[in-house]
Amino acid sequence: MAGARFKVLLLLAALPLLGAQGPNYVHWTLSLDPASAAPGAKVTARLEGQIDSGWHLYSMTTAAAIPTTIKVAANPAVDKIRIFQAPPKRAYDPNFQLDTETYENTAAFVLELQLKPDAPAGATPISAEVRYQTCNDKVCIPPVRRTATATLTIDPGARAAAPAIPAGYAEVTGAPKPPRAAATPAPESPDSQGLGAFLLLAFGVGLAAIFTPCCFPMIPITMSYFLNRQGSRREAIFHAVLFCLGIVVLFSGLGLLTTAILGPFGVVQLGSNPWVNGFIALVFLAFGLSLLGAFEITIPSAVLTRLDRGTQQGGIAGTLLMGLTFALSSFACVGPFMGTLLAASVGSGGLRPLLGMLTFATGLALPFFLLALFPSYLKRLPKSGGWLARVKVVMGFIVLAAMLKYLSSVDQVLQWNFITRDRFLAAWIVLFAMAGLYLLGFVRLEGIAKDAPMGLGRLLVGMAFLIFAISLAPGMFGGKLGDLDAYIPADSNAGPTALVWMKNQYHEALDRARQEHKLVLVTFTGYACTNCHWMKANMFTKPEVAAALQNFVLVDLYTDGTDKESEQNQQLEDSKFKTIAIPYYAILDPDENVIATFPGATRDEHAFVAFLDKKPEPQKEDAKSDLSALAVTTLDGANVDPASLAGKVVVLNFWATYCVPCLKEIPSFNNLQQQLASRGVAVLGVSMDTDGGAPLVESFLKAHPMKYRVALGSEKTSDQFHVDQLPTTVVFDRHGKTLRRFEGYTPADALENIVKTAL
């Protein structure tokens, strides 16, 4: 119908043009508005690219990297063309030392087409060719070309429309402005963009931490403390607020102080420190015995007089002591949360670490504020009587059971192996059975008179304790206890079909994997890590998971011990994977290339099996990439003689000035050349800057010196060595045979290991 406005959407033509080799991570479409127009009218063409997750491309006006360019094929119906682009994401890039403009998820451009007054009637194709570069955190794809096509109908009878350019779109005129150094790069700008989401995450993590096994046992202790207080509601609220503020201040202070002294891993280390866990165990022992009536914990009256003159005796000191005890006792479980939180915020500088810890501690303290208020209302309930004494005694048994958890952590970290699984379970069975027998009247303690009638509630609770105690017995004979396996020592009586784990033998596991032609499953774990224990006891024993694990060389790397190996494992996890969380699982090949990672514990068996089924991408066949046929030129235009590389271990690195991951690799190649050149190693950096050529590379080298030979590649070089992403590094032995191919950013230790193997 004449005058109707509608859009015709066609998929990107799948015909790659010259220079379009390699993978494609952007999918282009072209639509016209209107699809029918009269001669002399204006037509808007929308060119939109859907970008794969994790990738980005650069705008048409970026001052760094390779900007996107758009060309419209010559058409007899089109007179003039104007190009507009959507607002890009602008951010300071320290690698380029200036601002860059990028698109993520979607890149949108608008082409305003002015039709000729004498445009011939009928259908005519409109083709837009896009040349662009895509990058992620590890690799950059050299510029590729893609073409999108839509059909325009020239209809003299169509009404002339005035298509509008979307708000915010800017016209692109001429070439991008030359790179300019940022006068004052503001590091706070990137941080402030995600501060709200960061604080929300910190609050949520703190709120969820209440359900960890270290925090949850504090609930009955806190309730018992506030149940025994006397005073008005206002005083109860005051002490509840004081208790929560104590948690917030102590957590923030301890976390930041520990990180400042020991680094982000220090928080985790403190949580598994045997002295800390030993102190917590003593505190719990004192609480437990006091609740059972052995003695009463009081503060000396002289101290109370000095601290609380004019206030309720002992109130402030006792409340602060409760907050301190909670802060210390919960470190063993929330330490990994805090450590990861601090590791993610300390590097950003400013107030983010302090704000993150304050928000985390607030989320953690909020439930205790509500719990602290609740007992004040319990006291007003009628017939409170002797049930409070019974709750106190039962909590005494529970606290003693929790005390064993901390003693077990001390035993495991120091590797004494005295509190075995059998002894731990025997103690728990006795403690929980005693609680049940007490409620049923068989154990005479405070709270239950000899002739007191048995109520239904007391009967049911007593039976529940006995049932729970009896259900622990199978665990002493090798049985699985489900979620409880996370909190008790692991079973040392491994059967003949058990998986074989190497302990703290990272490099030995890589050597063994190389000999057996297997991959390595690295588990960053901890002696006192409850989630790690749960995964070993419940996930790894599932038939499908256990079968998949048989295909790996398995190695446990403990990060919370007091030995040097734990420190080395901490540094490895932090440097290679940028995390300090445990458990953390990674699949590596024998050359330390990361195949896949899996953070944290999971109850989804299928998700973990899918992770274990990840396979390395097939290595490109480089046997045909004969080093003797290398055709590259020096920066002054001379050919590089392949004979000059004969008899050497050659590290051939393909890079480009616009490739951020390439920049990060330069120091490792410099060190490799300096340290091993005398032993017959030659590093050759081949620039794939086909646009700028030698002048661009020479300018780049002034800011980023390369202490090894630099050459210029071409499309022929790219075809010969199958270079479809940057950086790409190929290592050849002394005979010119390919030893290893690395695609994407390569850690220095992985590259050094393969080179030393060749030597």
URMOFEN-V635830 format. One record per helix or strand of 3 or more residues. SS is the DSSP state (a for helix, b for strand). FROM is the first residue (numbers start at 1). LEN is the number of residues. If there is no record, write none. Layout:
# URMOFEN-V635830
ss/from/len
SS/FROM/LEN
SS/FROM/LEN
This chain:
# URMOFEN-V635830
ss/from/len
b/8/4
b/26/8
b/42/10
b/56/3
b/69/4
b/78/8
b/89/5
b/98/7
b/106/10
b/122/14
b/140/15
b/170/3
a/187/7
a/195/17
a/213/4
a/218/10
a/233/30
a/265/8
a/274/18
a/301/7
a/315/15
a/331/16
a/352/27
a/387/28
a/421/19
a/456/16
a/473/5
a/482/5
b/501/3
a/506/11
b/519/7
a/530/10
a/543/7
b/552/7
a/564/14
b/584/5
b/594/6
a/605/8
a/627/3
a/642/4
b/649/7
a/660/20
b/681/7
a/693/11
b/709/4
a/715/6
b/728/5
b/738/6
a/748/11
